[in-house]
């Protein structure tokens, strides 16, 4: 019995040899002739066959046939190693003690300042920016059944993607509607009113949880809130002014602004008549600028607070990453629903994002939804050619996109109004970029003098928009491009370059419905006479170049933002090769690269900024527009420029960095948090040290010739 078991074991280990033994053992030789490898007759027995196998030398090893190593095997192993390494690092970062293996523990600024005697004094209001605030569902289509008061945006908003089988699906159309398309439908606004479509109600998530984390593990306001709590802040003296960031600012004035006004008044009274410190971020900066005019204006248009309301209730406004004069990113979003990162993906994987084969059409869906959000138009560059430059010049004329190493070496020596003239002289630049050409068609147009450019008269260009073809056979229209003939689209590219002034004509041409609706709520010019009664209209209130600051001489305004990160400034575009329906005919030319100065990469020109907002947009108003008593600041409110030089984290264990200057990550910057805590505890801008400047914002401001 033991011999048989050992035989079975060998059969499993060596199936080839075992099979050979069986054949030779049971087949009888023909004509009783002995075969070359035939065993004696007595070996025909099964017992002898077993003995022969067992007598085989144990030291002899059977060579296994090597399997051919394929490319896909290598890819799987590489992906496996990467995932394992990533999860291991994530575990180390989140679960192991910070001081393990000698890692230095950075003390939270709130803990350190509390030990130094700093305590909560002035109430704090936090104002989130675009896309960082949560949105929840109150009423929706049948495909959203079971999602009442669930987040459609922010937090765990991905839950809606798991509900593709929330109800019985009878057709392919219903199947699509119950998944991501259902989500997009509920995030879209009505093309005519700019409000929620009939039968849908999406509202801002209330409370501090509205924007503490955008998604699990990705903080926005959470670090600042935690440090405020360490010096004594809680819900009675800290408030998150959440609002629906998709809407125009005037359309939010119902519940959001009325609630904000009442909350500030209540906090002022219940905290010993201490004025409020307001901390807006990104687009929340211009939203609150609109609020300052709204709260003083008489009803029904305004809040009825009167001209002294701001002076009575607000101590300081600490603007973080302010987009006062707009961001060029908004232009790329409207034209082609893309930016630097998306253009790169399209370059390495052509057709992936708008693939008809896989049914992605990602960019088309993004464009369809974002073009219903009026808030996007509020971020289109303001101030025209005076601020952003014309075909030949721009305020950033001396901007050099040198290496990060060189930038950090010189940044340590720049304080207050410091400059880097000596450092810049070491860089030889053959051709200075023409940033004023925010959109150019073809890289060659960047190098041509303005006299050789093909420029179409703006009035003629606008009239051409009336020739759009409304008889489209494309089915569901995903973007307004489907309402235009191919000839009209090619007409766009005949104009070689667009500046901030002519850019508005381009946007009105390619997105007429969006611009017509949104321009009733926003303006992008520079006021000639601020006393003109027309500037009492709410569409001018969010433009710092067309509105006066309130009469509040004791109030302070800070422009706090990161510098030292390449930030999108202008674009090189081309016509898409696709002629099919529902395609986006314009796209960033990712093959366009510049000279050795490195400012043009992948069809995008870069300047100094915080990765989203250029320095000029973030700092000009505090550096010049509002500095001292000007027509934009008649009461002489004190303004301060506080810049934070970006320093990338040294390792993954540092997370997103405590010295980051990035647009969102700066909310965890230790120096910024300390500034906020000190101001909320009663410090003034002078006590903080006044201006802290690393960039060329002062020189840029001097080059802007504007009436003050």
C-alpha positions as CSV (number, residue, x, y, z in Angstrom):
1,X,0.0,0.0,0.0
2,X,2.8,2.3,0.9
3,X,4.5,1.7,-2.5
4,X,1.3,2.5,-4.3
5,X,0.9,5.8,-2.5
6,X,4.5,6.7,-3.3
7,X,3.8,5.9,-6.9
8,X,0.8,8.2,-7.0
9,X,2.9,11.0,-5.5
10,X,5.4,10.6,-8.2
11,X,2.7,10.6,-10.9
12,X,1.5,14.1,-9.7
13,X,5.1,15.4,-9.6
14,X,6.3,13.8,-12.8
15,X,3.3,13.2,-15.0
16,X,5.4,12.8,-18.2
17,X,7.6,10.1,-16.8
18,X,4.8,8.3,-15.1
19,X,2.8,8.2,-18.3
20,X,5.8,6.8,-20.1
21,X,6.1,3.9,-17.6
22,X,2.4,3.0,-17.9
23,X,2.6,2.8,-21.7
24,X,5.7,0.6,-21.6
25,X,4.4,-1.6,-18.9
26,X,1.1,-2.6,-20.4
27,X,1.8,-2.8,-24.1
28,X,3.1,-6.2,-25.3
29,X,5.8,-6.3,-28.0
30,X,4.6,-7.5,-31.4
31,X,5.9,-11.0,-32.5
32,X,7.5,-11.3,-29.1
33,X,10.5,-9.4,-30.5
34,X,12.6,-7.5,-28.1
35,X,12.5,-3.7,-28.7
36,X,15.6,-1.6,-28.2
37,X,14.4,-0.4,-24.8
38,X,12.3,-3.3,-24.0
39,X,12.6,-4.8,-20.5
40,X,12.8,-8.6,-19.8
41,X,9.4,-10.4,-19.9
42,X,9.1,-10.6,-16.1
43,X,9.0,-6.7,-16.1
44,X,5.5,-6.8,-17.6
45,X,4.1,-7.0,-14.1
46,X,2.7,-3.9,-12.5
47,X,4.8,-4.6,-9.3
48,X,8.0,-4.7,-11.2
49,X,7.1,-1.4,-12.9
50,X,6.5,0.2,-9.6
51,X,9.9,-1.1,-8.3
52,X,11.6,0.3,-11.4
53,X,10.2,3.7,-10.7
54,X,11.1,3.6,-7.1
55,X,14.7,2.5,-7.9
56,X,15.2,5.6,-9.9
57,X,18.1,7.7,-8.4
58,X,16.7,10.3,-6.1
59,X,19.4,12.7,-6.9
60,X,18.4,13.0,-10.5
61,X,16.3,16.1,-11.0
62,X,13.7,16.5,-13.7
63,X,14.2,19.7,-15.7
64,X,11.0,21.7,-16.0
65,X,10.2,23.4,-19.2
66,X,10.8,27.1,-18.7
67,X,7.8,29.3,-19.5
68,X,8.3,32.1,-22.0
69,X,8.3,35.5,-20.3
70,X,6.0,37.9,-22.0
71,X,5.7,41.7,-22.0
72,X,2.4,41.6,-20.3
73,X,3.9,39.6,-17.4
74,X,6.5,42.3,-16.9
75,X,3.8,45.0,-16.9
76,X,1.8,43.1,-14.3
77,X,4.8,42.7,-12.1
78,X,5.7,46.4,-12.4
79,X,2.1,47.4,-11.6
80,X,2.1,45.0,-8.7
81,X,5.3,46.4,-7.2
82,X,4.1,50.0,-7.6
83,X,0.8,49.3,-5.9
84,X,2.5,47.4,-3.1
85,X,5.0,50.2,-2.6
86,X,2.3,52.9,-2.7
87,X,0.1,51.1,-0.1
88,X,3.1,50.5,2.1
89,X,4.1,54.2,2.0
90,X,0.4,55.2,2.6
91,X,0.4,52.9,5.7
92,X,3.6,54.4,7.0
93,X,2.3,58.0,6.4
94,X,-1.0,57.5,8.1
95,X,-0.7,54.8,10.8
96,X,2.9,54.8,12.1
97,X,3.9,57.3,14.8
98,X,5.4,60.5,13.2
99,X,8.5,60.3,15.4
100,X,9.3,56.7,14.5
101,X,12.9,56.1,13.3
102,X,13.9,59.6,14.3
103,X,11.5,61.6,12.1
104,X,11.1,65.1,13.3
105,X,7.6,66.0,14.5
106,X,6.6,69.5,13.4
107,X,4.6,71.1,16.1
108,X,1.3,72.5,15.0
109,X,1.2,76.3,14.9
110,X,-1.9,76.4,17.0
111,X,-0.2,74.4,19.8
112,X,2.9,76.6,19.7
113,X,1.0,79.9,19.6
114,X,-1.4,78.8,22.4
115,X,1.6,78.0,24.6
116,X,2.9,81.6,23.8
117,X,-0.4,82.9,25.2
118,X,-2.4,83.5,22.0
119,X,-6.1,82.9,22.4
120,X,-9.3,83.3,20.2
121,X,-10.5,86.8,20.1
122,X,-12.3,87.8,16.8
123,X,-14.9,85.5,15.3
124,X,-13.9,83.9,12.0
125,X,-15.8,83.3,8.8
126,X,-14.4,80.9,6.2
127,X,-15.5,81.3,2.6
128,X,-14.7,78.4,0.2
129,X,-13.9,78.7,-3.5
130,X,-15.1,77.1,-6.6
131,X,-15.5,73.2,-6.6
132,X,-14.1,72.8,-3.0
133,X,-17.5,73.1,-1.3
134,X,-19.8,70.2,-1.0
135,X,-23.2,69.9,-2.8
136,X,-26.1,67.7,-1.7
137,X,-29.3,66.5,-3.4
138,X,-32.7,67.5,-2.1
139,X,-34.8,66.6,-5.1
140,X,-34.0,64.7,-8.3
141,X,-34.8,62.4,-11.1
142,X,-35.9,58.8,-10.6
143,X,-32.3,57.7,-11.3
144,X,-31.3,59.4,-8.0
145,X,-33.7,57.5,-5.8
146,X,-32.3,56.9,-2.4
147,X,-29.8,59.7,-2.6
148,X,-31.8,62.3,-0.6
149,X,-29.3,64.7,1.1
150,X,-26.4,62.6,-0.2
151,X,-23.4,64.4,-1.5
152,X,-23.3,64.9,-5.3
153,X,-20.0,66.8,-5.0
154,X,-17.3,66.7,-2.3
155,X,-16.8,64.2,0.5
156,X,-18.0,60.7,-0.5
157,X,-19.8,62.0,-3.6
158,X,-18.6,58.9,-5.6
159,X,-21.5,57.0,-4.0
160,X,-23.8,57.9,-6.9
161,X,-21.6,55.9,-9.3
162,X,-22.4,52.8,-7.3
163,X,-26.1,53.2,-8.0
164,X,-26.2,52.1,-11.6
165,X,-28.6,49.4,-10.7
166,X,-30.7,51.4,-8.2
167,X,-33.8,50.5,-10.2
168,X,-34.9,48.2,-12.9
169,X,-33.4,49.2,-16.2
170,X,-35.6,48.5,-19.2
171,X,-33.4,50.0,-22.0
172,X,-29.9,51.1,-22.7
173,X,-30.9,54.8,-22.3
174,X,-32.2,54.1,-18.8
175,X,-29.0,52.3,-18.0
176,X,-26.9,55.3,-19.0
177,X,-29.2,57.7,-17.1
178,X,-28.8,55.7,-13.9
179,X,-25.0,56.0,-13.8
180,X,-22.5,58.8,-14.3
181,X,-24.8,60.6,-16.8
182,X,-27.4,60.8,-14.0
183,X,-24.8,62.5,-11.8
184,X,-23.9,65.0,-14.5
185,X,-27.5,65.8,-15.2
186,X,-28.0,66.7,-11.5
187,X,-24.9,68.9,-11.5
188,X,-26.0,70.8,-14.6
189,X,-27.9,74.1,-14.4
190,X,-30.7,75.3,-16.7
191,X,-29.3,76.9,-19.8
192,X,-31.8,79.7,-19.8
193,X,-32.2,80.6,-16.1
194,X,-28.8,79.5,-14.7
195,X,-30.6,77.8,-11.8
196,X,-31.5,74.2,-11.1
197,X,-33.6,72.6,-13.8
198,X,-37.3,71.9,-12.9
199,X,-37.6,68.8,-10.7
200,X,-34.0,69.1,-9.4
201,X,-32.8,70.8,-6.2
202,X,-29.1,70.7,-5.3
203,X,-28.0,72.8,-2.3
204,X,-24.7,73.6,-0.6
205,X,-23.7,71.3,2.3
206,X,-24.0,73.4,5.5
207,X,-21.5,73.7,8.3
208,X,-17.7,73.2,8.7
209,X,-18.0,69.8,7.0
210,X,-18.9,71.6,3.7
211,X,-15.3,72.1,2.7
212,X,-13.0,70.7,5.4
213,X,-12.1,67.8,3.1
214,X,-12.8,67.6,-0.6
215,X,-12.5,63.8,-0.5
216,X,-11.5,61.4,2.3
217,X,-7.8,62.1,3.1
218,X,-7.6,65.3,0.9
219,X,-7.9,68.3,3.1
220,X,-9.0,71.8,2.1
221,X,-9.9,73.7,5.2
222,X,-9.4,70.9,7.8
223,X,-5.9,71.8,8.9
224,X,-6.7,75.5,9.4
225,X,-9.9,74.6,11.3
226,X,-7.9,72.3,13.5
227,X,-5.3,74.9,14.3
228,X,-8.1,77.5,15.0
229,X,-9.6,75.0,17.4
230,X,-6.4,74.6,19.3
231,X,-6.4,78.3,20.3
232,X,-10.1,78.2,21.4
233,X,-12.3,78.4,18.3
234,X,-15.5,76.4,18.0
235,X,-18.8,76.7,16.2
236,X,-19.9,79.6,18.3
237,X,-17.1,81.8,16.9
238,X,-16.2,80.0,13.6
239,X,-18.5,79.6,10.6
240,X,-18.2,78.2,7.1
241,X,-20.1,80.4,4.6
242,X,-21.0,77.6,2.2
243,X,-22.7,78.5,-1.0
244,X,-23.6,76.9,-4.4
245,X,-20.4,77.8,-6.3
246,X,-22.0,76.9,-9.6
247,X,-24.3,79.9,-9.6
248,X,-23.7,83.5,-10.4
249,X,-23.2,85.4,-7.2
250,X,-26.4,87.3,-7.5
251,X,-28.3,84.1,-7.8
252,X,-26.9,82.9,-4.5
253,X,-28.2,86.0,-2.7
254,X,-31.4,84.3,-1.4
255,X,-30.4,81.8,1.3
256,X,-26.6,82.0,1.2
257,X,-26.0,85.8,1.5
258,X,-28.9,86.5,3.8
259,X,-27.6,83.7,6.1
260,X,-24.1,85.0,5.9
261,X,-25.2,88.6,6.8
262,X,-27.3,87.3,9.8
263,X,-24.5,85.0,11.0
264,X,-21.9,87.8,11.0
265,X,-24.2,90.1,12.9
266,X,-25.0,87.3,15.4
267,X,-21.3,86.4,15.9
268,X,-20.5,90.1,16.4
269,X,-23.0,90.4,19.2
270,X,-22.5,87.1,20.9
271,X,-18.7,87.4,21.0
272,X,-18.6,90.7,22.9
273,X,-19.0,93.0,19.9
274,X,-15.7,91.8,18.4
275,X,-15.4,92.4,14.7
276,X,-15.2,89.4,12.4
277,X,-12.2,88.2,10.4
278,X,-13.2,86.8,7.1
279,X,-10.9,84.3,5.3
280,X,-12.1,83.7,1.7
281,X,-10.2,81.3,-0.7
282,X,-9.9,81.4,-4.5
283,X,-13.2,82.3,-6.2
284,X,-14.6,82.8,-2.7
285,X,-12.6,86.0,-2.7
286,X,-14.6,87.7,-5.5
287,X,-17.8,86.1,-4.1
288,X,-17.2,88.0,-0.8
289,X,-16.2,91.1,-2.7
290,X,-19.7,90.9,-4.3
291,X,-21.1,90.4,-0.8
292,X,-19.5,93.6,0.4
293,X,-21.5,95.6,-2.1
294,X,-24.7,93.6,-1.7
295,X,-24.8,93.9,2.0
296,X,-24.7,97.7,1.8
297,X,-27.2,98.0,-1.1
298,X,-30.9,98.7,-0.3
299,X,-33.4,95.9,-0.8
300,X,-34.7,94.2,-2.8
301,X,-31.4,94.1,-4.8
302,X,-29.2,94.2,-1.7
303,X,-29.1,93.3,2.0
304,X,-30.0,96.7,3.3
305,X,-27.1,97.0,5.7
306,X,-26.2,100.5,4.8
307,X,-22.9,102.2,4.1
308,X,-21.5,101.7,7.6
309,X,-22.2,97.9,7.9
310,X,-18.7,96.7,6.9
311,X,-17.0,99.2,9.1
312,X,-19.0,98.1,12.1
313,X,-18.8,94.3,11.6
314,X,-15.5,93.4,9.8
315,X,-12.0,93.7,11.2
316,X,-10.0,92.2,8.3
317,X,-10.4,90.2,5.1
318,X,-7.5,87.6,4.6
319,X,-7.8,86.6,1.0
320,X,-6.1,83.3,0.3
321,X,-5.1,82.5,-3.4
322,X,-7.3,85.4,-4.6
323,X,-8.4,85.4,-8.2
324,X,-9.3,89.1,-8.2
325,X,-8.5,89.6,-11.9
326,X,-9.4,86.1,-13.2
327,X,-7.4,83.1,-14.3
328,X,-6.5,82.1,-17.9
329,X,-7.5,78.5,-16.9
330,X,-11.1,79.6,-17.2
331,X,-10.5,80.4,-20.9
332,X,-9.2,76.9,-21.7
333,X,-12.1,75.4,-19.8
334,X,-14.7,77.2,-21.9
335,X,-12.9,76.7,-25.3
336,X,-12.0,73.1,-25.0
337,X,-12.7,71.8,-21.5
338,X,-9.0,71.2,-20.9
339,X,-5.8,72.7,-19.4
340,X,-2.2,71.7,-19.1
341,X,-2.8,68.3,-17.6
342,X,-5.6,67.3,-19.9
343,X,-3.6,68.4,-22.9
344,X,-0.8,66.2,-21.8
345,X,-3.1,63.1,-21.6
346,X,-4.4,63.8,-25.0
347,X,-0.9,63.9,-26.3
348,X,0.2,60.6,-24.9
349,X,-3.1,58.9,-25.6
350,X,-4.8,60.5,-28.6
351,X,-8.5,60.0,-28.7
352,X,-8.8,58.5,-25.2
353,X,-10.7,61.2,-23.5
354,X,-13.1,61.7,-26.3
355,X,-13.1,58.1,-27.6
356,X,-16.2,57.1,-29.6
357,X,-15.1,53.5,-29.5
358,X,-15.2,53.2,-25.7
359,X,-18.0,55.8,-25.3
360,X,-16.0,58.0,-23.0
361,X,-16.5,61.4,-24.6
362,X,-15.2,62.8,-21.3
363,X,-14.3,66.3,-22.5
364,X,-17.7,66.7,-24.2
365,X,-19.5,65.8,-21.0
366,X,-17.3,68.1,-18.9
367,X,-17.9,71.0,-21.4
368,X,-21.7,70.4,-21.5
369,X,-21.9,70.6,-17.7
370,X,-19.4,73.4,-17.0
371,X,-20.9,75.6,-19.6
372,X,-24.0,75.8,-17.5
373,X,-22.1,77.1,-14.5
374,X,-22.1,80.9,-14.6
375,X,-19.4,81.0,-11.9
376,X,-16.8,79.9,-14.6
377,X,-17.3,83.2,-16.4
378,X,-16.6,85.1,-13.2
379,X,-13.0,83.8,-13.5
380,X,-12.4,84.9,-17.1
381,X,-9.5,87.5,-17.1
382,X,-10.7,91.0,-16.1
383,X,-9.2,94.4,-17.0
384,X,-8.6,93.8,-20.7
385,X,-5.3,94.6,-22.4
386,X,-4.5,97.2,-19.7
387,X,-4.0,94.5,-17.2
388,X,-3.1,91.4,-19.2
389,X,-1.1,93.0,-22.0
390,X,-1.6,93.4,-25.8
391,X,-0.1,91.7,-28.8
392,X,3.4,93.0,-28.1
393,X,3.8,93.4,-24.3
394,X,2.6,92.2,-20.9
395,X,3.4,93.0,-17.3
396,X,5.4,89.8,-16.9
397,X,7.8,90.8,-19.7
398,X,10.8,89.8,-17.6
399,X,9.4,86.5,-16.4
400,X,12.0,83.8,-16.8
401,X,11.0,80.1,-16.4
402,X,14.2,79.0,-14.9
403,X,14.7,75.8,-13.0
404,X,13.3,75.2,-9.6
405,X,16.8,74.8,-8.1
406,X,17.8,78.3,-9.2
407,X,14.5,79.7,-8.0
408,X,14.9,78.3,-4.5
409,X,18.5,79.4,-4.3
410,X,17.6,83.1,-4.8
411,X,14.3,83.1,-3.0
412,X,15.8,82.9,0.5
413,X,17.4,86.4,0.0
414,X,14.2,88.1,-1.1
415,X,12.2,89.7,1.7
416,X,9.8,92.6,1.7
417,X,10.2,94.4,-1.7
418,X,13.2,92.4,-2.7
419,X,14.1,91.7,-6.3
420,X,16.2,89.2,-8.2
421,X,17.7,91.4,-10.8
422,X,21.2,90.0,-10.4
423,X,19.9,86.4,-10.6
424,X,18.0,87.2,-13.7
425,X,21.0,88.7,-15.5
426,X,22.7,85.3,-15.4
427,X,20.0,84.0,-17.8
428,X,20.3,84.8,-21.4
429,X,16.9,84.9,-23.2
430,X,16.8,85.3,-26.9
431,X,13.1,85.9,-27.2
432,X,10.8,87.2,-24.5
433,X,7.4,85.5,-24.5
434,X,4.4,87.5,-25.6
435,X,2.0,86.6,-22.8
436,X,-0.6,89.2,-23.9
437,X,-1.6,86.8,-26.7
438,X,-3.7,84.7,-24.3
439,X,-4.9,82.4,-27.2
440,X,-2.8,81.9,-30.3
441,X,-3.4,79.6,-33.2
442,X,-0.1,78.1,-34.2
443,X,3.3,78.5,-32.5
444,X,4.6,80.6,-35.3
445,X,2.1,83.3,-34.4
446,X,3.9,83.8,-31.1
447,X,7.1,84.9,-33.0
448,X,5.5,87.2,-35.5
449,X,5.3,91.0,-35.0
450,X,1.8,92.3,-34.5
451,X,1.9,94.0,-37.9
452,X,2.1,90.6,-39.7
453,X,-0.7,89.0,-37.7
454,X,-4.1,88.3,-39.3
455,X,-6.5,90.2,-37.1
456,X,-10.3,90.1,-37.7
457,X,-12.3,93.1,-36.7
458,X,-14.2,92.2,-33.5
459,X,-17.5,93.6,-34.7
460,X,-17.3,91.6,-37.9
461,X,-16.4,88.5,-35.9
462,X,-19.4,88.9,-33.6
463,X,-21.7,89.2,-36.6
464,X,-20.4,86.0,-38.0
465,X,-21.8,84.2,-35.0
466,X,-25.3,84.7,-36.4
467,X,-24.5,82.2,-39.2
468,X,-24.4,79.2,-36.9
469,X,-26.1,76.2,-38.4
470,X,-29.1,75.3,-36.2
471,X,-30.1,72.3,-38.4
472,X,-27.7,69.9,-36.8
473,X,-28.1,66.1,-37.3
474,X,-25.8,65.3,-34.4
475,X,-28.6,64.2,-32.0
476,X,-28.1,65.3,-28.5
477,X,-26.1,68.5,-28.4
478,X,-23.2,68.1,-25.9
479,X,-21.7,71.5,-26.6
480,X,-22.6,74.7,-28.5
481,X,-20.0,73.8,-31.1
482,X,-22.5,71.4,-32.6
483,X,-24.6,74.4,-33.5
484,X,-21.8,75.9,-35.6
485,X,-20.9,74.9,-39.1
486,X,-17.3,73.7,-39.8
487,X,-16.7,76.8,-41.8
488,X,-17.6,79.0,-38.9
489,X,-15.3,77.1,-36.6
490,X,-12.4,77.5,-39.1
491,X,-13.1,81.2,-39.0
492,X,-12.1,81.2,-35.4
493,X,-8.6,80.1,-36.2
494,X,-8.2,82.7,-39.0
495,X,-7.6,85.2,-36.2
496,X,-4.0,84.5,-35.3
497,X,-4.1,85.7,-31.7
498,X,-6.5,86.9,-29.1
499,X,-5.8,89.3,-26.2
500,X,-7.8,89.7,-23.0
501,X,-10.0,92.2,-24.9
502,X,-10.7,90.3,-28.1
503,X,-10.9,87.1,-26.1
504,X,-14.4,88.0,-24.9
505,X,-15.5,88.3,-28.6
506,X,-14.2,84.8,-29.1
507,X,-16.0,83.4,-26.1
508,X,-19.2,85.0,-27.2
509,X,-18.8,83.4,-30.6
510,X,-18.1,79.8,-29.5
511,X,-20.3,79.9,-26.3
512,X,-23.1,82.4,-27.1
513,X,-25.7,81.0,-24.7
514,X,-23.4,80.8,-21.8
515,X,-21.9,84.2,-22.3
516,X,-25.3,85.9,-22.8
517,X,-26.6,84.4,-19.6
518,X,-23.5,84.9,-17.5
519,X,-22.6,88.4,-18.7
520,X,-25.8,89.6,-17.3
521,X,-24.2,88.9,-13.9
522,X,-20.5,89.7,-14.5
523,X,-18.4,92.4,-16.1
524,X,-14.8,92.3,-17.1
525,X,-13.8,95.9,-17.9
526,X,-12.2,98.9,-16.1
527,X,-14.5,101.7,-14.8
528,X,-13.9,105.1,-16.2
529,X,-16.1,106.9,-13.7
530,X,-17.0,104.9,-10.6
531,X,-19.6,107.5,-9.7
532,X,-21.6,106.7,-12.8
533,X,-25.0,105.3,-11.6
534,X,-24.6,102.3,-13.9
535,X,-22.0,100.8,-11.5
536,X,-24.6,100.3,-8.9
537,X,-25.8,97.3,-10.9
538,X,-24.8,94.0,-9.3
539,X,-23.0,92.7,-12.3
540,X,-20.1,95.1,-11.5
541,X,-19.8,94.2,-7.8
542,X,-17.4,91.3,-8.1
543,X,-15.0,93.2,-10.3
544,X,-12.5,95.1,-8.2
545,X,-11.8,97.4,-11.2
546,X,-15.4,98.5,-11.4
547,X,-16.4,98.8,-7.8
548,X,-15.4,100.8,-4.7
549,X,-14.4,99.2,-1.5
550,X,-16.7,100.0,1.5
551,X,-16.1,103.1,3.6
552,X,-14.2,101.3,6.4
553,X,-10.8,102.9,7.0
554,X,-10.0,100.7,10.0
555,X,-10.5,97.5,8.1
556,X,-7.5,95.6,6.6
557,X,-7.2,93.6,3.4
558,X,-4.6,90.9,2.8
559,X,-3.6,89.2,-0.4
560,X,-2.0,85.9,0.7
561,X,-0.9,83.5,-2.0
562,X,1.8,81.1,-3.0
563,X,4.6,81.8,-5.5
564,X,7.3,79.8,-7.2
565,X,5.2,77.4,-9.2
566,X,4.7,77.5,-13.0
567,X,1.2,78.7,-13.6
568,X,-0.8,78.8,-16.8
569,X,-0.9,82.2,-18.5
570,X,-1.6,81.7,-22.3
571,X,-2.2,78.9,-24.8
572,X,-1.3,77.7,-28.3
573,X,-4.4,76.2,-29.9
574,X,-5.0,74.3,-33.1
575,X,-8.1,72.9,-34.9
576,X,-8.9,69.3,-34.1
577,X,-8.6,66.8,-36.9
578,X,-12.0,65.3,-36.0
579,X,-15.0,66.3,-38.1
580,X,-17.5,64.0,-36.4
581,X,-20.5,65.2,-34.5
582,X,-20.3,66.0,-30.8
583,X,-16.5,66.6,-31.0
584,X,-14.7,69.6,-29.7
585,X,-13.1,71.3,-32.7
586,X,-10.4,73.2,-30.8
587,X,-7.7,71.8,-28.6
588,X,-4.4,72.9,-27.1
589,X,-1.4,72.1,-29.3
590,X,0.6,69.9,-27.0
591,X,3.4,69.7,-29.5
592,X,4.3,73.4,-29.1
593,X,7.4,74.0,-27.1
594,X,9.5,77.1,-26.6
595,X,13.1,78.1,-26.4
596,X,15.6,77.5,-23.7
597,X,13.8,79.7,-21.2
598,X,11.2,77.0,-20.9
599,X,8.2,79.2,-20.5
600,X,6.3,77.4,-23.3
601,X,5.6,73.7,-22.6
602,X,3.0,71.5,-24.2
603,X,1.2,74.4,-25.8
604,X,0.9,76.3,-22.5
605,X,2.9,79.4,-21.5
606,X,3.8,79.6,-17.8
607,X,4.5,82.4,-15.4
608,X,5.0,82.7,-11.6
609,X,2.0,81.9,-9.5
610,X,0.5,79.2,-7.2
611,X,-0.3,76.7,-10.1
612,X,-3.8,78.1,-10.6
613,X,-3.7,81.9,-10.2
614,X,-0.9,84.0,-11.7
615,X,0.9,86.4,-9.4
616,X,-0.5,89.5,-11.2
617,X,-4.1,88.4,-10.7
618,X,-3.5,87.6,-7.0
619,X,-1.4,90.5,-5.9
620,X,-2.1,93.6,-8.1
621,X,-5.0,95.0,-6.2
622,X,-3.2,94.9,-2.8
623,X,0.1,96.0,-4.4
624,X,-1.3,99.0,-6.4
625,X,-5.0,99.1,-7.1
626,X,-6.0,99.5,-3.5
627,X,-2.7,100.7,-2.1
628,X,-3.3,104.0,-0.2
629,X,-6.3,106.1,-1.1
630,X,-7.4,105.4,-4.7
631,X,-10.6,105.7,-6.6
632,X,-11.1,102.0,-5.9
633,X,-10.3,102.4,-2.2
634,X,-11.6,105.9,-1.3
635,X,-11.4,105.4,2.5
636,X,-7.8,104.2,2.4
637,X,-8.2,100.7,3.8
638,X,-4.8,99.2,4.6
639,X,-3.7,96.5,2.2
640,X,-0.8,93.9,2.6
641,X,0.8,91.5,0.2
642,X,1.8,88.3,1.9
643,X,3.5,85.8,-0.4
644,X,4.6,82.3,0.6
645,X,7.5,80.8,-1.4
646,X,6.6,77.2,-2.4
647,X,8.7,74.4,-1.1
648,X,7.8,70.9,-2.2
649,X,7.7,68.2,0.5
650,X,11.1,66.4,0.9
651,X,9.4,63.0,0.9
652,X,6.1,61.3,0.7
653,X,6.0,61.1,4.5
654,X,5.5,64.8,4.6
655,X,2.2,64.5,2.8
656,X,1.3,67.6,0.8
657,X,3.9,69.7,2.6
658,X,3.9,72.3,5.4
659,X,5.6,75.0,3.2
660,X,3.5,74.5,0.1
661,X,2.5,77.4,-2.0
662,X,0.1,75.5,-4.2
663,X,-3.4,76.9,-4.7
664,X,-5.1,74.4,-2.3
665,X,-2.2,72.9,-0.4
666,X,-1.3,76.4,0.9
667,X,-4.2,75.9,3.3
668,X,-1.8,73.6,5.2
669,X,1.1,76.1,5.0
670,X,2.4,76.7,8.6
671,X,3.4,80.3,7.9
672,X,0.0,81.1,6.4
673,X,-1.8,79.4,9.3
674,X,0.2,81.4,11.8
675,X,-0.6,84.7,10.1
676,X,-4.3,83.8,10.2
677,X,-4.2,82.9,13.9
678,X,-2.3,86.1,14.8
679,X,-4.8,88.3,13.0
680,X,-7.8,86.5,14.5
681,X,-6.1,87.1,17.9
682,X,-6.0,90.9,17.3
683,X,-2.7,91.5,15.4
684,X,-2.5,94.1,12.6
685,X,-0.7,93.9,9.3
686,X,2.0,96.1,10.7
687,X,2.5,93.7,13.6
688,X,2.9,90.8,11.2
689,X,5.7,92.6,9.5
690,X,3.9,94.4,6.6
691,X,4.4,93.1,3.1
692,X,6.3,89.9,2.5
693,X,7.2,89.6,-1.2
694,X,9.2,87.1,-3.2
695,X,7.9,87.7,-6.7
696,X,8.1,90.6,-9.1
697,X,4.6,91.8,-8.2
698,X,5.7,95.4,-7.5
699,X,7.5,95.7,-10.9
700,X,4.6,94.1,-12.7
701,X,2.2,96.6,-11.0
702,X,4.4,99.5,-12.1
703,X,4.1,98.4,-15.7
704,X,0.3,98.5,-15.6
705,X,-0.8,102.0,-16.5
706,X,-4.1,102.4,-14.9
707,X,-5.9,105.5,-13.5
708,X,-5.9,105.5,-9.7
